[in-house]
Amino acid sequence: MVNNYDDTIFSLATAVGRAATAMVRISGPRVNDVPELLGFARPEPKIASLRTLKHQKKKLDQSIVLFFSGPESYTGEDVMELHLHGGRAVIEGVYSALSAQEGFRFAENGEFSKRAVMNGRIDLTEAEGINDLINAETEAQRDQGLNQLEGALRLQLEKWSKDLKRFGAYIEAYIDFPDEEVPENVLNDLLQGVEATNKELKEFVDDDRKGEILRSGLKVAVIGPPNVGKSSFVNWLTKRDIAITSEKAGTTRDIVEAHLDLGGYPVTVADTAGIRASEDTIEQEGIRRARGWAESADLRVLVLDPETIENANQFGDLLKSDDPVLINKADQAATFKKKMAAGYPLVSVKTGYGLERALSELTTIAKKKMGTQRLTTITQARHRARLNDCLVALKKAHFGLQNHADLELIAEDFRSAIYCIGRITGHIDIEDLLDVVFKEFCIGK
């Protein structure tokens, strides 16, 4: 990623393609030169104004122009927004006029948000909340992204950071005054404070990855023997014929994925190859992929039929305790004779029997795996990794306090714990970290 903050950057901040309007965002030290470059009078800050844009005596467009003076802007720099008509020729005309000027260049992925972080307008967690909000496809994802954008996670992390700094300050004070003996009551209070913070952090981390699963979507693998109705069930779930169905066993050879919204929660459901012993090399590869997808999934749905109920145990190495099992083809009379022995829910993709109940169960499981009553949650793997590092450092500090270890070592443990939280929020020397975070952003944000 380019890291020259002396450049003035610009990019389309709305979706690419034909549209009624398109917004080009410009940020940097030469924003105030844009009116002269495009032949219009600069509007007053935060007042939308209609302007005619020109370049080399040619009219480019009539545009609504907004100017934001730094630091009271999204990036903390001077920012200008050109709200254009959405034709490609209009956008290209503005691009051509700007890119021809020295000091102007196209923005990199996430560079506007990166500058906002560098200039202290937002922290890294809020920037990630922006990206999650842009990519949100369901109500629950929207709520989670908005909470993070509004600083819920930042405030929680700042609270723990202040606690850790307070603990470290006690230790530093006694290091600075070595002749003073640490009073027993102060040591006990410090130990209790460390234990309380450690408990809060551990409970926060031990959340079954709810926030991360919500962010990326619950992965559900539909598995089972061949020709039991897996593909038909997936087609019913998606209300589309995404998977080929046939009376011939082994039709599905590859993974077919589809995205669902179950009660506001995102789900990726995969139709997989029927798992059985096979001499066919292509089918063997399909079975290998089916098992691999199922093993990495958050949930598996085992589909059987009256003839394969006894095969349920063959899938024991893949199934977890909360994975549902469905017996399809309930429209067949023989199914009811085996119902009592099997004890599994009966469905019929052919007639629709039991499917709404199965869908309700899946929705309940999705909410359980992704829903949380907490306002704040871990949404990124990097958050979890750093908080686990923080817990390790805090545990070492606690052990040192209990065993009267060298105060310098305890102080270093607290500094390490504080640093781990700073790596999440970006309140450290973060140039390399920024490149990792913002490479996933879209252009224009």
C-alpha positions as CSV (number, residue, x, y, z in Angstrom):
1,M,0.0,0.0,0.0
2,V,1.2,3.5,-0.8
3,N,1.9,5.5,2.4
4,N,2.7,9.0,1.0
5,Y,0.4,11.3,3.0
6,D,1.7,14.3,1.1
7,D,-0.4,13.1,-1.9
8,T,-4.0,14.2,-2.5
9,I,-6.0,11.1,-3.1
10,F,-9.3,10.6,-5.0
11,S,-11.6,7.7,-5.8
12,L,-15.2,6.8,-6.6
13,A,-16.9,6.2,-3.2
14,T,-20.1,4.8,-4.7
15,A,-20.5,1.5,-6.6
16,V,-18.9,1.0,-10.0
17,G,-21.4,0.9,-12.9
18,R,-24.2,2.8,-14.5
19,A,-26.2,4.7,-11.9
20,A,-28.1,8.0,-11.4
21,T,-25.4,9.5,-9.3
22,A,-21.7,8.8,-8.5
23,M,-19.7,10.4,-5.7
24,V,-16.0,11.0,-6.1
25,R,-14.2,11.7,-2.8
26,I,-11.0,13.7,-2.6
27,S,-8.7,14.1,0.4
28,G,-5.4,15.7,1.1
29,P,-3.3,18.9,1.1
30,R,-4.3,20.0,-2.4
31,V,-8.1,19.7,-2.0
32,N,-8.3,23.5,-2.0
33,D,-6.9,23.5,-5.6
34,V,-9.7,21.4,-6.9
35,P,-12.1,24.3,-7.5
36,E,-9.6,26.1,-9.7
37,L,-8.7,22.8,-11.5
38,L,-12.3,22.1,-12.3
39,G,-13.4,25.7,-12.8
40,F,-15.9,26.3,-10.0
41,A,-16.2,28.4,-6.9
42,R,-15.5,26.6,-3.7
43,P,-18.6,26.3,-1.5
44,E,-18.6,27.1,2.2
45,P,-17.7,24.1,4.5
46,K,-20.6,21.6,5.0
47,I,-22.9,23.4,2.6
48,A,-24.0,21.4,-0.5
49,S,-23.8,23.6,-3.6
50,L,-24.6,23.1,-7.2
51,R,-21.5,23.7,-9.4
52,T,-20.7,23.3,-13.1
53,L,-17.4,21.4,-13.5
54,K,-15.1,22.3,-16.4
55,H,-11.7,21.1,-17.6
56,Q,-9.7,22.7,-20.5
57,K,-12.8,24.8,-21.3
58,K,-15.0,21.8,-21.7
59,K,-18.0,21.3,-19.4
60,L,-17.8,17.9,-17.6
61,D,-21.0,17.9,-15.5
62,Q,-23.3,19.7,-13.1
63,S,-22.4,18.5,-9.7
64,I,-23.4,18.9,-6.1
65,V,-20.2,19.8,-4.3
66,L,-19.5,19.4,-0.6
67,F,-16.3,20.7,1.2
68,F,-15.2,19.6,4.7
69,S,-12.4,21.5,6.3
70,G,-9.9,19.4,8.3
71,P,-9.8,18.2,11.0
72,E,-13.6,18.2,10.9
73,S,-13.8,15.7,8.1
74,Y,-13.9,11.9,7.7
75,T,-10.1,11.7,7.2
76,G,-9.1,14.6,9.4
77,E,-7.8,16.3,6.2
78,D,-9.5,18.7,3.9
79,V,-12.0,16.7,2.0
80,M,-14.2,17.4,-1.1
81,E,-17.0,15.3,-2.4
82,L,-18.2,15.7,-6.0
83,H,-21.7,14.2,-6.4
84,L,-21.8,13.6,-10.2
85,H,-24.2,12.1,-12.6
86,G,-23.3,8.4,-12.8
87,G,-22.3,8.1,-16.5
88,R,-18.9,6.5,-17.1
89,A,-17.8,9.4,-19.4
90,V,-18.6,11.9,-16.6
91,I,-16.5,10.0,-14.0
92,E,-13.6,9.4,-16.5
93,G,-13.6,13.1,-17.3
94,V,-13.1,14.1,-13.6
95,Y,-10.6,11.3,-13.1
96,S,-8.6,12.5,-16.1
97,A,-8.6,16.2,-14.9
98,L,-7.4,15.2,-11.4
99,S,-4.8,12.5,-12.3
100,A,-3.1,15.0,-14.7
101,Q,-2.2,17.2,-11.8
102,E,1.0,16.8,-9.8
103,G,0.4,15.5,-6.2
104,F,-2.9,13.8,-7.1
105,R,-3.3,10.1,-7.4
106,F,-5.9,7.3,-7.1
107,A,-6.6,6.1,-3.5
108,E,-5.5,2.6,-2.5
109,N,-7.9,0.2,-0.8
110,G,-9.2,1.6,2.5
111,E,-6.8,4.6,2.3
112,F,-9.5,7.2,3.3
113,S,-10.2,5.2,6.5
114,K,-6.5,4.6,7.0
115,R,-5.9,8.4,7.0
116,A,-8.8,8.8,9.4
117,V,-7.0,6.4,11.8
118,M,-3.7,8.1,11.3
119,N,-5.2,11.5,12.1
120,G,-7.1,10.2,15.2
121,R,-10.6,10.6,13.8
122,I,-11.4,6.9,14.5
123,D,-9.5,3.9,15.9
124,L,-8.8,0.6,14.2
125,T,-11.8,-1.2,15.6
126,E,-14.1,1.6,14.4
127,A,-12.5,1.5,10.9
128,E,-13.2,-2.3,10.9
129,G,-16.8,-1.6,11.9
130,I,-17.1,0.6,8.8
131,N,-15.9,-2.2,6.6
132,D,-18.2,-4.7,8.3
133,L,-21.1,-2.3,7.8
134,I,-20.4,-1.9,4.1
135,N,-20.3,-5.7,3.7
136,A,-23.3,-6.4,5.9
137,E,-26.0,-8.5,4.2
138,T,-28.3,-9.2,7.1
139,E,-29.8,-7.3,10.0
140,A,-27.6,-8.9,12.6
141,Q,-24.4,-8.1,10.6
142,R,-25.6,-4.5,10.3
143,D,-26.2,-4.2,14.0
144,Q,-22.8,-5.7,14.9
145,G,-21.0,-3.4,12.4
146,L,-22.8,-0.4,13.6
147,N,-22.1,-1.1,17.2
148,Q,-18.4,-1.4,16.4
149,L,-18.4,1.8,14.3
150,E,-20.0,3.7,17.2
151,G,-17.1,2.7,19.4
152,A,-18.6,-0.1,21.6
153,L,-15.6,-2.3,21.3
154,R,-13.2,0.6,21.6
155,L,-14.7,1.7,24.9
156,Q,-14.5,-1.8,26.4
157,L,-10.9,-2.1,25.4
158,E,-10.1,1.4,26.7
159,K,-11.5,0.4,30.0
160,W,-9.3,-2.7,30.3
161,S,-6.3,-0.7,29.1
162,K,-6.9,1.9,31.9
163,D,-7.1,-0.9,34.4
164,L,-3.8,-2.4,33.2
165,K,-2.1,1.0,33.2
166,R,-3.3,1.5,36.8
167,F,-1.9,-1.8,37.9
168,G,1.4,-1.1,36.1
169,A,1.6,2.3,37.7
170,Y,1.6,0.8,41.2
171,I,4.5,-1.5,40.2
172,E,6.4,1.3,38.5
173,A,6.0,3.5,41.7
174,Y,7.6,0.8,43.9
175,I,10.4,0.3,41.3
176,D,11.1,4.1,41.5
177,F,11.1,4.0,45.3
178,P,12.9,0.7,46.1
179,D,13.4,1.6,49.7
180,E,9.7,1.6,50.3
181,E,8.2,-1.8,51.3
182,V,5.0,-2.7,49.5
183,P,2.2,-2.7,52.0
184,E,0.3,-6.0,52.2
185,N,-3.1,-4.4,51.8
186,V,-1.9,-2.7,48.6
187,L,-0.6,-6.0,47.2
188,N,-3.9,-7.7,48.1
189,D,-5.9,-5.0,46.4
190,L,-3.7,-5.2,43.3
191,L,-4.1,-9.0,43.2
192,Q,-7.8,-8.7,43.4
193,G,-7.9,-6.1,40.6
194,V,-5.8,-8.3,38.3
195,E,-8.0,-11.3,39.0
196,A,-11.1,-9.3,38.3
197,T,-9.8,-8.0,35.0
198,N,-8.5,-11.4,34.0
199,K,-11.9,-12.9,34.7
200,E,-13.6,-10.2,32.5
201,L,-11.2,-10.7,29.7
202,K,-11.5,-14.5,29.8
203,E,-15.3,-14.4,29.7
204,F,-15.1,-11.9,26.8
205,V,-12.8,-14.2,24.8
206,D,-14.7,-17.4,25.6
207,D,-17.7,-16.6,23.4
208,D,-17.7,-19.5,21.0
209,R,-16.5,-17.1,18.2
210,K,-20.0,-15.7,17.9
211,G,-19.0,-12.4,16.5
212,E,-16.5,-13.8,14.0
213,I,-19.1,-16.4,12.7
214,L,-21.7,-13.6,12.4
215,R,-19.3,-11.4,10.4
216,S,-18.4,-14.2,7.9
217,G,-21.7,-16.2,8.1
218,L,-22.5,-19.6,9.6
219,K,-21.1,-22.4,7.4
220,V,-23.6,-25.3,7.1
221,A,-22.7,-28.5,5.3
222,V,-25.6,-30.7,4.2
223,I,-24.1,-34.3,4.2
224,G,-25.4,-37.8,3.9
225,P,-25.3,-40.9,1.6
226,P,-26.1,-40.5,-2.1
227,N,-29.7,-40.1,-3.3
228,V,-31.3,-39.3,0.0
229,G,-32.5,-35.8,-1.1
230,K,-29.6,-33.5,0.0
231,S,-29.7,-31.4,-3.2
232,S,-33.5,-31.2,-3.1
233,F,-33.3,-30.0,0.5
234,V,-30.7,-27.3,-0.4
235,N,-32.9,-26.2,-3.3
236,W,-35.9,-25.9,-1.0
237,L,-33.9,-23.8,1.5
238,T,-32.6,-21.4,-1.1
239,K,-35.9,-21.4,-3.1
240,R,-33.8,-21.9,-6.2
241,D,-32.6,-24.9,-8.3
242,I,-28.9,-24.4,-7.5
243,A,-28.2,-28.1,-7.2
244,I,-28.8,-30.8,-9.8
245,T,-31.2,-33.4,-8.6
246,S,-31.6,-36.9,-10.1
247,E,-32.8,-40.4,-9.2
248,K,-29.3,-41.5,-10.1
249,A,-27.0,-41.8,-7.1
250,G,-23.8,-39.7,-7.0
251,T,-25.0,-36.8,-9.2
252,T,-23.4,-34.2,-6.9
253,R,-19.6,-34.3,-7.4
254,D,-18.5,-30.8,-6.2
255,I,-19.5,-28.4,-3.5
256,V,-22.4,-26.1,-4.4
257,E,-22.7,-23.1,-2.0
258,A,-25.6,-20.7,-1.5
259,H,-26.1,-17.8,0.9
260,L,-29.2,-17.5,3.1
261,D,-30.7,-15.0,5.6
262,L,-32.1,-17.0,8.5
263,G,-34.0,-14.7,10.9
264,G,-31.5,-11.9,10.1
265,Y,-28.4,-14.1,10.5
266,P,-26.1,-14.9,7.5
267,V,-25.7,-18.6,6.5
268,T,-23.7,-20.2,3.8
269,V,-25.2,-23.7,3.1
270,A,-23.3,-26.2,1.0
271,D,-24.7,-29.2,-0.9
272,T,-22.0,-31.9,-0.9
273,A,-21.4,-35.2,-2.6
274,G,-23.0,-38.3,-1.2
275,I,-20.6,-40.0,1.1
276,R,-20.1,-43.7,0.4
277,A,-17.5,-46.3,-0.7
278,S,-16.8,-45.7,-4.4
279,E,-14.3,-46.9,-7.0
280,D,-15.0,-43.9,-9.3
281,T,-12.0,-41.5,-9.0
282,I,-14.1,-38.4,-9.7
283,E,-16.7,-39.4,-7.1
284,Q,-13.9,-40.1,-4.6
285,E,-12.6,-36.6,-5.1
286,G,-16.1,-35.2,-4.5
287,I,-16.4,-37.3,-1.3
288,R,-13.0,-36.0,-0.1
289,R,-14.1,-32.4,-0.7
290,A,-17.5,-33.1,1.0
291,R,-15.7,-34.4,4.1
292,G,-13.3,-31.5,4.2
293,W,-16.0,-28.9,3.9
294,A,-18.0,-30.7,6.6
295,E,-15.1,-30.8,9.0
296,S,-14.4,-27.1,8.6
297,A,-18.1,-26.1,8.8
298,D,-19.8,-24.6,11.9
299,L,-22.7,-26.9,11.5
300,R,-23.6,-30.1,9.7
301,V,-27.1,-31.3,8.7
302,L,-27.2,-35.1,8.1
303,V,-29.9,-36.1,5.7
304,L,-30.9,-39.8,5.6
305,D,-33.9,-41.7,4.2
306,P,-35.8,-44.8,5.3
307,E,-33.3,-47.1,3.7
308,T,-30.2,-45.4,5.2
309,I,-31.3,-44.7,8.8
310,E,-29.0,-47.5,10.0
311,N,-26.1,-45.7,8.4
312,A,-26.2,-42.7,10.8
313,N,-23.3,-44.1,12.8
314,Q,-21.1,-44.0,9.8
315,F,-21.1,-40.2,10.0
316,G,-20.1,-40.2,13.7
317,D,-16.6,-38.9,13.0
318,L,-18.1,-35.8,11.3
319,L,-21.1,-35.0,13.5
320,K,-21.0,-32.8,16.6
321,S,-23.5,-32.9,19.5
322,D,-25.7,-30.1,18.1
323,D,-25.7,-31.2,14.4
324,P,-29.3,-32.0,13.3
325,V,-30.3,-35.2,11.6
326,L,-33.3,-35.3,9.2
327,I,-35.0,-38.4,7.7
328,N,-36.3,-37.4,4.3
329,K,-39.0,-39.1,2.2
330,A,-41.6,-39.2,5.0
331,D,-44.1,-39.5,2.2
332,Q,-43.1,-43.1,1.9
333,A,-45.2,-45.4,4.1
334,A,-42.1,-47.4,5.2
335,T,-40.7,-44.3,6.9
336,F,-43.3,-44.3,9.7
337,K,-42.4,-47.9,10.6
338,K,-38.9,-46.8,11.2
339,K,-39.7,-43.5,12.9
340,M,-40.0,-44.9,16.5
341,A,-36.7,-46.8,16.2
342,A,-34.8,-43.9,14.7
343,G,-36.1,-41.1,16.8
344,Y,-35.1,-38.4,14.2
345,P,-37.3,-35.7,12.7
346,L,-39.2,-36.7,9.6
347,V,-39.4,-34.5,6.5
348,S,-40.4,-34.8,2.9
349,V,-38.9,-32.5,0.4
350,K,-41.4,-33.9,-2.1
351,T,-44.5,-32.9,-0.2
352,G,-43.1,-30.2,2.1
353,Y,-43.9,-32.2,5.3
354,G,-41.8,-31.1,8.3
355,L,-39.6,-28.7,6.3
356,E,-40.8,-25.5,8.0
357,R,-40.1,-27.2,11.4
358,A,-36.6,-28.1,10.2
359,L,-36.1,-24.5,9.0
360,S,-37.2,-23.2,12.4
361,E,-34.7,-25.5,14.1
362,L,-31.9,-24.3,11.8
363,T,-32.8,-20.7,12.5
364,T,-32.7,-21.3,16.2
365,I,-29.3,-22.9,15.9
366,A,-28.1,-20.0,13.8
367,K,-29.2,-17.5,16.5
368,K,-27.6,-19.5,19.2
369,K,-24.3,-19.7,17.4
370,M,-24.2,-16.0,16.4
371,G,-26.6,-14.2,18.7
372,T,-25.3,-12.4,21.8
373,Q,-26.8,-10.2,24.4
374,R,-23.6,-8.2,24.6
375,L,-23.2,-4.9,22.9
376,T,-19.6,-5.6,22.2
377,T,-18.1,-8.8,20.7
378,I,-15.0,-10.0,19.0
379,T,-15.4,-9.7,15.3
380,Q,-11.9,-10.4,14.0
381,A,-9.4,-13.2,14.4
382,R,-6.7,-10.6,15.1
383,H,-8.7,-9.3,18.0
384,R,-9.0,-12.7,19.6
385,A,-5.3,-13.4,19.1
386,R,-4.2,-10.2,20.7
387,L,-6.6,-10.6,23.6
388,N,-5.3,-14.2,24.2
389,D,-1.8,-12.7,24.2
390,C,-3.0,-10.1,26.8
391,L,-4.4,-12.9,29.0
392,V,-1.0,-14.7,28.9
393,A,0.8,-11.6,29.9
394,L,-1.8,-10.9,32.7
395,K,-1.5,-14.4,34.0
396,K,2.3,-14.1,34.2
397,A,1.9,-10.8,36.1
398,H,-0.6,-12.4,38.5
399,F,1.8,-15.3,39.1
400,G,4.6,-12.9,39.7
401,L,2.6,-10.9,42.3
402,Q,1.6,-14.0,44.1
403,N,5.2,-15.3,44.3
404,H,6.9,-11.9,45.0
405,A,8.8,-12.0,41.7
406,D,11.1,-9.2,40.6
407,L,9.0,-6.0,40.2
408,E,10.7,-5.2,36.9
409,L,9.5,-8.5,35.4
410,I,6.0,-7.9,36.6
411,A,6.0,-4.3,35.2
412,E,7.1,-5.7,31.8
413,D,4.2,-8.2,31.9
414,F,1.8,-5.3,32.4
415,R,3.4,-3.4,29.6
416,S,3.0,-6.4,27.3
417,A,-0.7,-6.7,28.2
418,I,-1.3,-3.0,27.5
419,Y,0.6,-3.3,24.2
420,C,-1.6,-6.3,23.1
421,I,-4.7,-4.1,23.5
422,G,-3.0,-1.2,21.7
423,R,-2.4,-3.6,18.8
424,I,-6.2,-4.0,18.5
425,T,-7.2,-0.3,18.7
426,G,-4.1,1.0,16.9
427,H,-2.9,3.1,19.8
428,I,0.7,2.2,19.2
429,D,3.3,2.6,16.4
430,I,1.0,1.0,13.8
431,E,2.2,1.6,10.3
432,D,2.8,-2.0,9.4
433,L,-0.5,-3.0,11.2
434,L,-2.5,-0.5,9.1
435,D,-1.4,-2.1,5.9
436,V,-2.7,-5.5,7.1
437,V,-6.0,-4.1,8.2
438,F,-6.9,-1.9,5.3
439,K,-5.9,-4.2,2.4
440,E,-9.4,-5.8,2.8
441,F,-11.2,-2.5,2.3
442,C,-12.9,-1.4,-0.9
443,I,-11.6,1.5,-3.0
444,G,-13.1,4.8,-2.0
445,K,-13.3,3.9,1.7
